[in-house]
Amino acid sequence: MKLTFLGTRGEIEARTALHRMHSCLMVNDRILVDCGADWIGKLKALHPQAIILTHAHLDHAGGLKKGAPCPVYATAQTWDGLEPYPIREREKIIPRRPVRIGNVELEPFVVDHSLIAPAVGYRITAGGVAVFYVPDLVSIRERHDALSGIRLYIGDGASIIRPILRRRGEVLIGHASIRDQLDWCHEEGTSHVVITHCGSQIIKTDASTATARVQALGRERGVQVRIAYDGLELTVRRKEHP
């Protein structure tokens, strides 16, 4: 499975050459996962076969304000938030019901992040290997099922140590810390992590310093972790057994 991190910046004003565009992942050169407002007018040049959305916040779906060059997949709750957008081919996805696009299967899992824009993460499977992509979250509702047997977890980089949380009644919204997510991966036996949707603690810090801090957290948990940057390409292969 080929993964291209076209954008890795969260919903913040700061940006650098490494983190310039809103978070956007290309899978196997054909499927876009999310396209924030930075991507308005730039989608046709990417030639996507399909666009699949995690939720309706502007830094994840705002690139569709002028329409889309291909079918767009989203939950009913996300479509509610995008009603005014001139998107012609609207496909509805349902949590835990996999969708197949070409040779790629995407299974949505409900995550806690926002009450206004309810979100999902995706277990993405292709070529006999699975990854989990979730750029915005507080928690994963069915975490074990989401992460079981994956080769790579791609998670939320809004904060390194302290989660960014707000309470609405009994519900927590916001962002889990990178440390929290590494704990989950350690508990679920996931040994490789990439951080995207980077926040100020990463973008406003020297890249080598931020990387060293995150990798130290990973070593403490037996997890290999790196921070994605715009343009990073990864090929994820099945684990080879001796």
C-alpha positions in Angstrom: 0.0 0.0 0.0 1.4 3.4 -1.0 0.6 6.4 1.2 1.4 10.0 0.3 1.0 12.7 2.9 -0.1 15.6 0.7 -0.8 17.8 3.8 0.0 17.5 7.5 -1.0 20.8 9.1 -3.9 20.9 11.6 -6.4 23.8 12.0 -3.8 26.4 13.1 -2.5 29.6 11.5 1.2 28.6 11.7 2.7 26.8 8.8 6.1 25.9 7.5 7.6 24.3 4.4 7.3 20.9 6.1 3.7 21.5 7.3 2.0 23.9 4.8 -1.2 22.2 3.7 -4.2 20.9 5.7 -4.0 17.2 6.4 -4.7 15.1 3.3 -3.7 11.5 2.6 -3.5 9.9 -0.8 -3.9 6.1 -0.9 -2.4 4.2 -3.8 -2.3 7.4 -5.9 -6.1 7.4 -6.3 -8.1 7.8 -3.1 -7.9 11.0 -1.0 -8.8 10.9 2.6 -9.9 14.5 3.6 -9.2 17.7 1.8 -9.3 20.9 3.9 -9.8 24.5 2.8 -6.2 24.8 1.6 -7.1 22.4 -1.2 -9.8 24.5 -2.8 -9.1 24.7 -6.5 -6.3 22.1 -6.4 -8.2 18.8 -6.4 -8.4 18.2 -10.1 -4.7 18.3 -10.4 -4.5 15.3 -8.0 -6.7 13.2 -10.2 -8.5 11.4 -7.4 -10.8 8.4 -8.2 -12.6 9.1 -4.9 -12.5 11.3 -1.9 -13.5 10.0 1.5 -14.0 12.2 4.6 -13.4 11.8 8.3 -15.7 14.7 9.3 -17.1 18.1 8.2 -14.6 20.5 9.9 -13.2 23.0 7.4 -9.6 21.7 7.7 -10.9 18.3 6.6 -13.7 19.0 4.1 -13.4 22.7 3.2 -11.6 21.9 0.0 -14.9 20.8 -1.4 -16.7 24.2 -1.2 -16.5 24.5 -5.0 -17.4 20.9 -5.7 -15.4 17.7 -6.3 -14.1 16.0 -9.5 -15.1 12.6 -8.4 -17.4 10.7 -6.0 -17.2 11.8 -2.3 -17.9 9.3 0.5 -19.0 10.5 4.0 -21.3 9.6 6.9 -24.8 10.9 7.0 -23.8 13.3 9.8 -20.9 14.6 7.7 -23.2 15.2 4.8 -25.5 17.2 7.0 -22.7 19.6 7.7 -21.9 19.8 3.9 -25.4 20.3 2.6 -24.6 23.7 0.8 -21.5 22.3 -1.0 -22.0 21.7 -4.8 -21.0 18.0 -4.7 -22.8 16.0 -7.3 -21.7 12.4 -6.5 -22.5 11.9 -2.9 -22.0 8.4 -1.4 -23.1 7.6 2.2 -21.0 5.4 4.4 -22.0 3.6 7.5 -19.7 2.9 10.5 -18.3 -0.6 10.6 -19.6 -1.3 7.0 -16.6 -1.5 4.7 -16.5 0.3 1.4 -14.4 -1.0 -1.5 -13.0 1.5 -4.0 -10.9 -0.3 -6.6 -8.5 -2.6 -4.7 -8.8 -0.6 -1.4 -11.2 -1.4 1.4 -12.0 1.3 3.9 -13.9 0.5 7.1 -15.2 3.5 9.1 -15.0 3.5 12.9 -16.7 6.0 15.1 -14.3 8.2 17.1 -15.0 10.9 19.7 -13.9 14.4 18.6 -16.7 16.9 18.0 -20.4 17.1 18.7 -20.9 19.6 15.8 -18.9 17.5 13.3 -19.0 13.9 14.4 -16.0 12.0 13.1 -14.8 8.6 12.0 -11.4 7.0 11.5 -10.6 4.5 8.7 -9.1 1.0 8.8 -7.7 0.9 5.3 -6.8 -2.4 3.7 -5.0 -3.1 0.4 -2.5 -5.6 -0.8 -3.0 -7.8 2.3 -1.9 -5.0 4.7 -4.0 -2.8 7.0 -3.4 0.7 8.5 -5.6 2.9 10.6 -6.0 6.6 9.8 -7.5 9.0 12.3 -6.2 12.7 12.2 -8.7 14.1 14.8 -9.9 12.3 17.9 -10.2 12.0 21.6 -10.9 8.3 21.6 -11.8 5.3 19.3 -15.1 3.7 20.3 -14.1 0.2 19.2 -10.4 0.5 19.5 -9.4 -3.1 19.6 -11.3 -3.9 16.4 -9.9 -0.8 14.8 -6.3 -1.5 15.6 -6.1 -5.3 15.7 -3.5 -6.6 13.3 -2.7 -3.3 11.6 0.8 -2.5 10.3 0.7 1.2 10.9 -1.3 3.7 13.0 -1.6 7.3 11.6 -2.8 9.7 14.3 -3.5 13.1 15.6 -0.6 15.5 16.2 -2.4 18.4 17.8 -0.6 17.9 21.2 2.4 15.9 22.3 1.9 15.3 26.0 -1.3 16.9 27.3 -4.6 16.2 25.6 -6.6 19.1 24.4 -10.0 18.4 25.9 -13.3 20.2 26.5 -16.3 18.8 28.2 -19.9 19.1 26.8 -22.1 17.6 29.5 -20.7 14.1 29.9 -18.9 14.1 26.6 -15.3 14.9 26.0 -14.3 16.6 22.7 -11.0 17.7 21.3 -7.8 15.9 20.8 -5.9 13.0 22.4 -2.2 13.6 23.0 0.4 11.8 21.0 1.5 10.1 24.3 -2.1 8.8 24.8 -2.1 7.4 21.2 1.2 5.7 21.7 -0.2 4.1 24.9 -3.1 2.7 22.8 -0.8 1.3 20.2 1.5 -0.3 22.8 -1.6 -1.9 24.4 -2.9 -3.2 21.0 0.5 -4.5 19.8 0.9 -1.8 17.1 4.6 -1.1 16.7 4.7 1.6 14.0 3.1 5.0 14.2 3.1 8.1 12.0 1.8 11.5 13.3 0.0 13.9 11.1 -2.5 16.8 11.5 0.3 18.6 13.3 -0.4 21.3 15.8 1.6 24.3 17.2 3.8 22.2 19.5 5.3 20.5 16.4 5.1 23.2 13.8 6.4 26.0 16.0 9.3 23.9 17.2 12.5 23.0 15.4 11.8 19.8 13.5 14.7 17.8 15.0 13.6 18.8 18.5 10.0 17.8 18.0 11.0 14.5 16.4 13.4 13.7 19.2 10.7 14.4 21.8 8.1 12.2 20.0 10.5 9.4 19.4 11.6 9.3 23.0 7.9 8.7 24.0 7.8 5.9 21.4 10.9 4.2 22.7 9.4 4.2 26.2 6.5 2.2 24.8 8.4 0.0 22.3 6.8 1.9 19.4 8.6 3.3 16.4 7.1 6.7 15.6 7.8 9.5 13.1 6.2 12.8 12.3 4.9 13.1 8.8 5.6 16.1 6.6 4.0 17.4 3.4 5.1 15.1 0.5 6.2 12.2 2.6 5.7 8.9 0.7 5.5 5.5 2.5 5.0 2.0 1.2 3.4 -0.3 3.8 4.1 -4.0 3.2 2.9 -7.2 4.9 5.1 -8.4 7.7 7.5 -11.0 6.5 7.7 -14.2 8.6 10.9 -16.2 8.7 
